[in-house]
Amino acid sequence: MTDPLDALRASSRRLGLLVAPLGPGVTKRAYPSRWTIADVVSHLGSASVIGERRIDDALAGRTTPDEFNRAV
């Protein structure tokens, strides 16, 4: 994979495949115990979306708005 966005998309798909067998188990506590497994996966997914936008913007010569992170 030479395109960074393709790598992010592939990573996101792989995470989904790894988590899917957990089913309702994603509501169990993770480490740290304040978070569930679903919280951790959500955090990783958000980071992926933010990273993809930053790469898109950088390649286009744009600055990613600060409010984008909070919106995700």
C-alpha positions as CSV (number, residue, x, y, z in Angstrom):
1,M,0.0,0.0,0.0
2,T,1.5,3.3,-1.0
3,D,-1.5,5.5,-0.3
4,P,-1.6,6.5,3.4
5,L,-5.4,6.7,3.2
6,D,-5.6,3.1,1.9
7,A,-3.6,2.0,4.9
8,L,-5.9,3.8,7.3
9,R,-9.0,2.3,5.7
10,A,-7.5,-1.2,5.7
11,S,-6.6,-0.8,9.4
12,S,-10.1,0.3,10.2
13,R,-11.6,-2.7,8.4
14,R,-9.2,-5.1,10.2
15,L,-10.2,-3.6,13.6
16,G,-13.8,-4.2,12.7
17,L,-13.1,-7.8,11.8
18,L,-11.2,-8.3,15.1
19,V,-14.0,-6.8,17.3
20,A,-17.0,-8.3,15.5
21,P,-16.7,-11.7,17.2
22,L,-17.0,-10.1,20.6
23,G,-20.7,-9.2,19.9
24,P,-22.3,-7.9,23.1
25,G,-18.9,-8.6,24.9
26,V,-17.8,-5.1,23.7
27,T,-19.6,-3.7,26.6
28,K,-17.2,-5.4,29.1
29,R,-14.6,-3.4,30.9
30,A,-11.3,-2.8,29.2
31,Y,-8.0,-1.5,30.6
32,P,-8.2,1.2,32.0
33,S,-11.3,-0.1,33.7
34,R,-13.2,3.2,33.3
35,W,-13.5,2.3,29.6
36,T,-15.4,-0.5,27.9
37,I,-14.0,-2.3,24.9
38,A,-16.5,-0.3,22.8
39,D,-15.1,2.9,24.2
40,V,-11.6,1.9,23.2
41,V,-12.7,0.9,19.7
42,S,-14.6,4.2,19.4
43,H,-11.5,6.1,20.4
44,L,-9.4,4.3,17.8
45,G,-12.1,4.8,15.1
46,S,-12.2,8.6,15.9
47,A,-8.5,8.8,15.7
48,S,-8.6,7.1,12.3
49,V,-11.2,9.6,11.0
50,I,-9.2,12.6,12.3
51,G,-6.0,11.2,10.9
52,E,-7.6,10.6,7.5
53,R,-8.8,14.2,7.4
54,R,-5.4,15.6,8.4
55,I,-3.8,13.6,5.6
56,D,-6.4,14.8,3.1
57,D,-5.9,18.4,4.2
58,A,-2.1,18.2,4.2
59,L,-2.1,16.7,0.7
60,A,-4.4,19.5,-0.5
61,G,-2.3,22.2,1.3
62,R,-5.1,23.0,3.8
63,T,-5.1,23.4,7.5
64,T,-7.5,21.1,9.4
65,P,-9.9,23.3,11.5
66,D,-9.4,22.8,15.3
67,E,-13.1,22.2,15.7
68,F,-13.0,19.1,13.4
69,N,-11.4,17.0,16.2
70,R,-14.1,17.9,18.7
71,A,-16.9,17.3,16.1
72,V,-15.6,13.7,15.5
